Amino acid sequence: MWVFGETEITYLATVSEEEAKDRLDKFFSFDVPAVFVSKGQDVPDYFLAAATRRGVPVLRSSLSTKRLYQLIKPFLELSLAPSTTLHGSLASVYGVGLLFVGKSGIGKSECVLDLVERGHRLVADDLVLVSRQGNDVLMGRGHELQRHHMEIRGVGIIDVSALFGVRAIRQQKRIEVIVNLEMWDQERGYSRTGLEEDFKDVLGVQVPRVTVPLNPGKNITVISEVVAMNHLLKFTGVHSAAAFDQRIRQYLEQDYE
């Protein structure tokens, strides 16, 4: 996108029409998606003719060039940002965006519903639209047709906003931790210390992933809250597992001495 402000339009008036046409032809020969003219300035006919030949739309705004940039830039960054869709449920737990993933029917929606009942907030269920903003920020939101509805097997479709109020929902949230739910597999080794960190690549961003095995009696809701609080603790520079491991090593070293 290019913006022609007062300086650019004034410059065209300082050269001959033939020279202006020649320079505009070269300009529009590049891959220009659109041209904006700010401050409601008059656009010369030869300007419009050159743009028409190349199929480039010319839009005029009464806003100043600076204000036009301020409004268009965030819109373009969001619209043109790398994006994808993920199957899962996204919730804000203590302000941390937890994306619950796993096989269909594993209990992602039920877990998020329980979190909502405990005062946390639903962002999206089943289908999560993810876009990368900047270098390492992944924002998740639901489809506009979802409107914070959830499918609870055996109950049907429910409206979380209507049942729990507007404080139980969020329009979008940064995805900070992926919580992978899976059935317990006794043949698989699961992390018991937290020293082994796992990550999943989403749109080029490495997102921490925690795999939680499910078996009867496990309180996945409380575990999810602990995952969020532990992430907040790491964000402040405190790694509980690493600190505990360091204390054990120091004790053993002293004992051998």
C-alpha positions, 0 to 999 in steps of 0.5 A, a space after each residue: 500500500 502506498 500513500 500520496 500525501 501533500 508532498 507527493 501530489 505537490 511534487 507531481 505539479 512541479 514537473 511537466 505532465 509528460 514527465 509525471 506520466 512517465 514516472 507514474 507508469 514506472 511506479 504502477 509497474 511495480 506490484 502496488 496493491 492500492 494507493 491512498 491519497 490523503 487530505 482530500 487532495 484532487 487527483 490528476 486525471 493522468 494519475 487515475 489513467 495510469 492506475 487504471 491501466 495497471 488495475 490499481 485502485 486509488 482511494 482518497 481520504 480527508 484524513 491527514 497522512 499521519 492519521 491515515 497511517 495510524 488507522 490503516 497500519 493496525 488493520 493491515 497488520 491484522 488482516 495480512 498476518 500469518 494465520 491458521 486454525 486449530 482444533 481445541 478450546 482456548 481459555 484465559 486462566 489467571 490471565 494466561 491463555 491456555 489452549 487445550 488440545 487433544 482427540 475429539 471427545 477427550 474432554 477439552 470443552 468440559 474442562 474449559 466449562 469447569 474453569 469458567 464455572 470457577 471464574 475463568 474466561 472462555 475465548 473460543 471452543 472447538 475452532 480457534 482462529 490463530 494469527 501471529 502478530 509481531 515476531 512471537 505473539 500468537 493471538 487466538 479468537 473464535 469464529 464470529 458465528 460461534 459467539 462463545 457457544 460450546 458443545 457439551 456432549 449429552 447436553 448440546 449447544 450452550 451459550 456461555 455468555 448467557 449462562 455465566 455473564 459477559 465476565 465469563 468470556 473474552 473476545 481474544 487472548 494470547 496463546 501462551 501455553 498448550 495443554 495437551 490432554 490424552 488418555 493415560 498410556 502406561 507404556 509412555 513416560 510422562 514428565 515428573 519433574 518438569 525439567 524437560 520442557 516441550 514446545 510446539 511450533 505454531 506459525 513459526 512461534 515456539 509455544 510451551 506444551 504440557 501433556 497431561 495424561 487423564 485417568 479416573 479421579 484426576 482433577 484436570 481443572 485444578 491442574 490447569 490452574 496450576 499450569 497457568 500459575 506455574 507459567 506466571 511464576 516462570 515469567 517472573 524468573 522463578 523455575 520451581 523444578 530447576 530451583 528444586 533440582 539445584 537444591 538437591 544437587 547442592 545437598 548431595 555435593 555437601 554430603 559427599 564432601 
